[in-house]
Amino acid sequence: MKIAIVGFGVSGAALLMALKTSGKLDNNDVQVDIFDPRAEFAVGPAYQKDTKYLLLNAFPTAMSLNNNEPLDFSNWLEQHYPQYEAKVDLVPRTIYGEYAKERIEPLLNLDNVNYYQQEIIDIDTRQENNSLLYQLEDVDGDLYDDYDYLFLAVGVPDYQDFYNLRGTPDYIHNPYPVIEKLKDIDEDKHVAIIGSGLTAFDLVNYLSHEKELTQQIGVFTNRPEFNSLRVPPYPGAKLVYSLDKDWINQELQENKGFIPLDRIVETVQADIIANDIDLDAIRAKYDPVDLDKTYQIYFGHEHPELSKVQAYIARLSPNLGDLYMGLTKSDLVRFHLDYAPLFAHYQVRLAPDAVENMYHLTKQDKLFIVPDLIEIEKDKRFTLKSLSGETFEADIVINATGFAYNTDLITKEENALLRKLLDKGFLLDKDKRGILVTWPETQIINQQFGKLDTAFYIGPWLTNTHFGNNNVKALVRKANEIVDNYMG
Ligand SMILES: Cc1cc2nc3c(=O)[nH]c(=O)nc-3n(C[C@H](O)[C@H](O)[C@H](O)COP(=O)(O)OP(=O)(O)OC[C@H]3O[C@@H](n4cnc5c(N)ncnc54)[C@H](O)[C@@H]3O)c2cc1C
């Protein structure tokens, strides 16, 4: 049996690890070929070699590559970096990269695993004895024949280009790795960062620690509020949690294959009461506010109630995909309008060190925040305009506006494989927000053959199906589910 893994970031690595831990790789008739042009394996852009000032946003206990050993990364951290608290510290992402490579390297040395440092640009199919075989073509035109199984794990979308700046001189569209993309910034220039999410914190952390900028950094956003911060883990007894697989299956049965949003909301509310969480008080204290208020709320205080909420969300995370896929179209719309922004505020958690750093920079007049950016133009310099009528000049603009999930925006230059596979109907788009797959198997839906039983897709492009999946825990869990349950 021949298996192809295209893309070897965390998802590809998790698939290979799952093939090992499931015992499938111990069978010498199995051959796994892995393709990725990146110089470093198993890390992708998030955990590649970069500055130490880019921090994890999840506890080490949520970052194991081995589904059977949830504390694998924490244990590794304890051994290799005893200076950290191995269960709770938000350590540099490069350290996670070291761990991933150390765990994956022995698997790459197996006789039945081949690693090709190549970009795949096309995939074709061939029918033989009622089964479909996959053929891959790399960027040099070399062909790799007849795979029984195909795993596509080609990673995150490109960044958004809200202000049509791509290709403009002195505009940095994709800032990673920051040690390469930002290293030549002249320290006397005015730097503007657009966006105020996780990437903006990475950029400010790097620039303020590694560069001696003489001018204030400007952070320009159209969202004045900041996400919640990660607070220490909840130390109490296990929380009451109802929305597990059994509950989901029962709801699906009782409601003709759907889960009413109102049932989800009322069940979460009942859990919250059972867990003695005062949601109104939490919201009054922690709902989105600006950086100043965020700092005042979090620093110098304990947050036992919020840590309980974060623990509850952690319980909910593995079921998010099933719950999301149980909604009707109208409930989906209602979810996105009424609940998703607030849920995202509490689910995405910023690293406290990075927030504290940004706050102190504002107090030292080394950084300012403009919360109502509406326009950017470039003549000799960039001009950034705010809704309140102010105008700012900058020499360099760095993009931190998040990913573009509309498949129409994928260009041949930026992602030749996805463009090609979407154009020829090997992959289909899902509502202009990601790629269409079956759920929960994540099998590819193909225009010609329908569901491909032996071709799977995994990763951030499934956000409109595998909701809330862009984190290591969700990807590792899905990789194992595919290998254990759906490979046949
Ligand atoms: C900046 C950043 C920080 C993050 N921090 C955290 C965190 O702290 N904790 C957490 O849990 N999650 C975090 N995440 C989310 C999550 O861990 C990543 O998005 C995750 O790494 C996705 O893994 P992936 O393998 O699906 O994609 P990627 O990591 O993007 O890897 C995809 C790989 O596919 C390769 N590829 C692409 N096209 C082709 C092709 N045509 N042929 C061959 N290979 C190809 C690429 O070279 C790449 O190596 C972060 C994400 C980002 C972007």
The ligand as a MOL file (V3000), in Angstrom:
LIG
                    3D

  0  0  0     0  0            999 V3000
M  V30 BEGIN CTAB
M  V30 COUNTS 53 58 0 0 0
M  V30 BEGIN ATOM
M  V30 1 C 1.9020 32.3310 13.3910 0
M  V30 2 C 1.1220 31.1810 13.9430 0
M  V30 3 C 1.1890 30.8540 15.2960 0
M  V30 4 C 0.4640 29.7790 15.8080 0
M  V30 5 N 0.5520 29.4550 17.1340 0
M  V30 6 C -0.1000 28.3680 17.6200 0
M  V30 7 C 0.0320 27.9380 18.9820 0
M  V30 8 O 0.7200 28.5700 19.7670 0
M  V30 9 N -0.6270 26.8180 19.3870 0
M  V30 10 C -1.4120 26.1060 18.5500 0
M  V30 11 O -1.9740 25.0760 18.9600 0
M  V30 12 N -1.5770 26.4970 17.2710 0
M  V30 13 C -0.9350 27.6020 16.7920 0
M  V30 14 N -1.0700 27.9710 15.4850 0
M  V30 15 C -1.9980 27.2170 14.6310 0
M  V30 16 C -1.5010 25.8750 14.0980 0
M  V30 17 O -0.6140 25.1990 14.9200 0
M  V30 18 C -0.9450 25.9700 12.7180 0
M  V30 19 O -1.7470 26.6790 11.8460 0
M  V30 20 C -0.6370 24.5640 12.2360 0
M  V30 21 O 0.7350 24.5530 12.3160 0
M  V30 22 C -1.1890 24.1740 10.8990 0
M  V30 23 O -0.4850 23.0220 10.4810 0
M  V30 24 P -0.5870 22.4450 9.0290 0
M  V30 25 O 0.4110 21.3600 8.9350 0
M  V30 26 O -1.9860 22.1460 8.7080 0
M  V30 27 O -0.1440 23.6630 8.1030 0
M  V30 28 P 1.2560 24.3750 7.9550 0
M  V30 29 O 1.9430 24.4510 9.2520 0
M  V30 30 O 0.9840 25.6340 7.2140 0
M  V30 31 O 2.0980 23.3780 7.0300 0
M  V30 32 C 1.7490 23.1220 5.6990 0
M  V30 33 C 2.9550 22.6370 4.9640 0
M  V30 34 O 2.5640 22.2850 3.6400 0
M  V30 35 C 3.5960 22.6360 2.7510 0
M  V30 36 N 3.0230 22.7880 1.4200 0
M  V30 37 C 2.1680 23.7400 0.9920 0
M  V30 38 N 1.8720 23.5460 -0.3100 0
M  V30 39 C 2.5440 22.4390 -0.7030 0
M  V30 40 C 2.6650 21.7480 -1.9450 0
M  V30 41 N 2.0150 22.1650 -3.0120 0
M  V30 42 N 3.4360 20.6590 -2.0080 0
M  V30 43 C 4.0970 20.2260 -0.9030 0
M  V30 44 N 4.0480 20.8560 0.2930 0
M  V30 45 C 3.2790 21.9460 0.3840 0
M  V30 46 C 4.1530 23.9390 3.3330 0
M  V30 47 O 5.4830 24.1380 2.9060 0
M  V30 48 C 4.0570 23.6890 4.8380 0
M  V30 49 O 5.2420 23.1930 5.3820 0
M  V30 50 C -0.3450 29.0300 14.9510 0
M  V30 51 C -0.4090 29.3620 13.5940 0
M  V30 52 C 0.3160 30.4130 13.0810 0
M  V30 53 C 0.2490 30.7220 11.6090 0
M  V30 END ATOM
M  V30 BEGIN BOND
M  V30 1 1 1 2
M  V30 2 1 2 3
M  V30 3 2 2 52
M  V30 4 2 3 4
M  V30 5 1 4 5
M  V30 6 1 4 50
M  V30 7 2 5 6
M  V30 8 1 6 7
M  V30 9 1 6 13
M  V30 10 2 7 8
M  V30 11 1 7 9
M  V30 12 1 9 10
M  V30 13 2 10 11
M  V30 14 1 10 12
M  V30 15 2 12 13
M  V30 16 1 13 14
M  V30 17 1 14 15
M  V30 18 1 14 50
M  V30 19 1 15 16
M  V30 20 1 16 17
M  V30 21 1 16 18
M  V30 22 1 18 19
M  V30 23 1 18 20
M  V30 24 1 20 21
M  V30 25 1 20 22
M  V30 26 1 22 23
M  V30 27 1 23 24
M  V30 28 2 24 25
M  V30 29 1 24 26
M  V30 30 1 24 27
M  V30 31 1 27 28
M  V30 32 2 28 29
M  V30 33 1 28 30
M  V30 34 1 28 31
M  V30 35 1 31 32
M  V30 36 1 32 33
M  V30 37 1 33 34
M  V30 38 1 33 48
M  V30 39 1 34 35
M  V30 40 1 35 36
M  V30 41 1 35 46
M  V30 42 1 36 37
M  V30 43 1 36 45
M  V30 44 2 37 38
M  V30 45 1 38 39
M  V30 46 1 39 40
M  V30 47 2 39 45
M  V30 48 1 40 41
M  V30 49 2 40 42
M  V30 50 1 42 43
M  V30 51 2 43 44
M  V30 52 1 44 45
M  V30 53 1 46 47
M  V30 54 1 46 48
M  V30 55 1 48 49
M  V30 56 2 50 51
M  V30 57 1 51 52
M  V30 58 1 52 53
M  V30 END BOND
M  V30 END CTAB
M  END
